[in-house]
Amino acid sequence: MTNAIEDTNESNLEEQNDVIDTSKIEEAQATQNTSTNEEKVQVDMPDKIGKYKVIGQLVINKIGVKKEILDRTENGSLDLSVTKFYGPNINEKGNFCITGHNYKNMLKEVKNLKIGDTFYMINKEKQTKVIYKIFDIYTCKPTDLECLDSRYPQSKEVTLITCNPGAVTRLIIKAKEA
């Protein structure tokens, strides 16, 4: 009888050793999209602009841009602010693409940005701010969608997309978490 109890206890110990601690996995997944450069901030943004949900804010101090980011790209949303065009949620790993018109009160002055300049985005829901540093600037045809690809898939990236004068080409500004 004693041997049967010892065998059962050993079997239970082996089973316990095989159990995965899911709390550590969940904790790792929760912190997967955070970084040491992510800062908690107070958020003062409207919930909506027109019929579009505000998901965050783009701030480019060098050129005086402070625009709410709307949740989707349509003709109506582009007339109101900059918009999410493609990618993950704001300030998460992957390439978050923002588009906006080349108007004076939108993204007209992004043409004055240089490689090495910085800007930041605020995630409205999570109330977090991440600073991004520009690493590439180029033009392409409107049909060239390569700009949507992430150059650094394990990092947080932002791509700003606007028209060049005449709307024949697009100005692309790519940035990575600083």
BELZI-V717140 format. One line per field, one symbol per residue. ss: DSSP state (H for helix, E for strand, L for the rest). phi: phi as a letter, one per 20 degrees, with the letter a starting at -180 (. if undefined). psi: psi as a letter, one per 30 degrees, with the letter a starting at -180 (. if undefined). A space follows every 50 residues. Layout:
# BELZI-V717140
ss=???
phi=???
psi=???
This chain:
# BELZI-V717140
ss=LHHHHHHHHHHHHHHHHHLLLHHHHHHHHHHLLLLLLLEELLLLLLLEEL LEEEEEEEEEHHHLEEEEEELLLLHHHHLLLEEEEELLLLLLLEEEEEEL LLLLLLLHHHHHLLLLLEEEEEELLLLEEEEEEEEEEEEEELLLLHHHLL LLLLLEEEEEEEELLLLLEEEEEEEEEL
phi=.ffffffffffffffffefeffffffffffegedbfeedfcfdccffbcm edfedrbdccggdmebcfeefbdbgffffdaecfdaoffgmdgodeddca fedgecdgeffefcgofcbccdeffelcccecdfcbbbdbfgeeegfffe ecgececccecbeegnmecdedcdccgf
psi=eeeeeeeeeeeeeeeeffkkjfeeeeeeeefegllfgkkklkkilleljb gkkkfakkjieeghkjkkklfljleeeffeallkelaalkhlkajjkkll lhlegcgegfffllkfllllkkjeefhkkkkkkkfkkllllffjgfffkk fifglklkkkklklkfgelkkkjkllk.
